[in-house]
Amino acid sequence: MVLNVIDAKMLAKMFLAGAKNLEHKKEWINELNVFPVPDGDTGTNMTMTIMSAAKEVAALESPDMAALAKAISSGSLRGARGNSGVILSQLCRGFTKAISEYDEIDTSILALACEKAVETAYKAVMKPKEGTILTVAKGAAVKAHELAVAGEEDIEVFIGEVIKEAEVVLSKTPDMLPVLKQAGVVDSGGQGLVEFLKGAFDAFLGKELDLSFEAVPKANVKLDGMTPNIEAQAEAEITFCYCTQFLIMLEKEFTEDMEMEFKHYLESIGDSIVVVADDEIVKVHVHTNDPGLAMQRALTYGSLTTIIIENMRLERDEKVSDMMEKQMQSAGVEGAAKAEEAPMEHKDTGFVAVSIGEGMNEIFRSLGVDYIIEGGQTMNPSTEDMLNAIAKVNADNIFIFPNNKNIVMAANQARDLTEDKKVFVIPTKTVPQGITAIINYVPDVSAEDNMATMIEEAGNVATGQVTYAVRDTVIDDKEIHQGDFMGIGDSGILAVGTDVQQVAYEMIVEMMKDDHELISIYYGADVTEEQAQELVDRVESAFGSCDVELQFGGQPIYSYVVSAE
């Protein structure tokens, strides 16, 4: 039977099936990421973006095309995470704009919608790069246009040919981006788009699919017995230095066997272990000398959020307790204190920064940041997170510091969705850039002039970050093995090795330029102050003409964050 039109009911079914297929292939897509760092990866970001829209679509009862289009566009825009997620949301936005006024859509409207999707997505990217999801989407749109012009009316044939062309373009992405060819992979974002289209096509073909979507879960995890006894810790000798807590947002079934295996692993690296699993969330608490190992294993089950790491030898009991309570309250976890936040006094200018790690957070607070969005590398905040922050800052003008290149687009999207305040996104790609930018804010200067100055000054900051590899790969002609430490600069891998101190030093050497005068070293949760001071001494010896500053960042995953300016 030839079908020449798609109604809202069928399109909703196709969208949900596409979202499900993308979710199913998420981990495989993550493996296509060139950089083997423990970040919020492409598959994860695209899945969380599309699932935000899918839940809104699933909640509709007998939707018409306009309501369906609104649910897809609004849900994906607000749920967008990372560059790949933002681009996907823009593709959805453009597509739905073109179809919203029709009761049924045929191949000519589909072709127009594909073109509008690509046009909208390209406009959202400041410097579009070929060999990415954009290229795959454009190839599909061009094919759709060709088929429509040729008079193809059979939707099954039409969609099938469009997907085939998308796969052909995807296979060519390594020829467009040398870094893909060197790693031996296709573009992960493009692969994610293809998987979404394939899932949607399966639904159109009538294949049996599970299209159930649960409501967005709340962090309904009991904390009974999970908050460490601070007084007892103060009196006892501390064997394991770091009190580590986080939530795992499950991305696959967490069976009892998996829970036991995870607990046994945590026992091998620490003590005071509590693992409480809900349907979609696992609350983890462990005392360990290497928080990164606990989080690396947890990442195999899902995405991490509400990460709290405290050095129990350095932090006072009261500060630890207060911080934990605030973190749990911000996550909405049951059992946390429910104290009302004092309303913020209205002012002309406010500041929002993305940060993680108590040391980093405290630095931003000391510089006048009004609201800190917990996130960054391990979990890219969504557009919705940005909008919530903007809403809570009672100011006419708000500056946002994303501090991560994968968050800038989400911040821009939140800016564009804000109507009652002027939002200025300073496109900082690292925390040190954010710190330098806000230091250069001048109260008596206009917001526009401040923005220009802050962008310029942030651009003068060179940044290096030391983390570990989660898989084997080859980047920039450097062979990297799982577990190796990597020193990552602004333009690529600067150092690789098995010794974190040596890798950090080699990275700094590669970063340095003749005109650099200040080196700032922020040490993370898995590095002791003694280790960090050893690195400082070595750097001071090598670069005697530079000032070297050491600060506790407390950031997880990244042992050192270093800036030179």
Buried (B, 14 or more C-beta within 10 A) or exposed (E): EEEEBBBBBBBBBBBBBBBBBBBBBBBEBBBBBBBBBBBBBBBBBBBBBBBBBBBBBBEBEEBBBBBBBBBBBBBBBBBBBBBBBBBBBBBBBBBBBBBBEBEBBBBBBBBBBBBBBBBBBBEBBEEBEEBBBBBBBBBBBBBBBBBBEEEBBBBBEBBBBBBEBBBEBBEBBBEBBEBBBBBEBBBBBBBBBBBBBBBBBBBBEEEEBEBEBEEEEEBEBEBEEBBBEBEEBEEEEBEBBBBBBBBBBBBEEBEEEBBEEBBEBBEEBBEBBBBBBBEBBBBBBBBBBBBBBBBBBBBEBBBBBBBBBBBBEEBEEEEBBEBBBBBBBBBEBEBBEEEEEEEEEEEEBBBBBBBBBBBBBBBBBEBEBBBBBBBBBBBBBBBBBBBBBBEBBBBEBBBBBBBBBBBBBBBBBBBEBBEEBBBBBBBBBBBBBBBBBBEBBEEEEEBEEBBEBBBEBBBEBBBBBBBBBBEEBEBEEBEBEEEBBBBBBBEEBBBBBEEBBBBBBBBBBBBBEEEBEEBBBBBBBBBBEEBBEEBBEBBEEEBEEBEBEBBBBBBBBBBBBBBBB
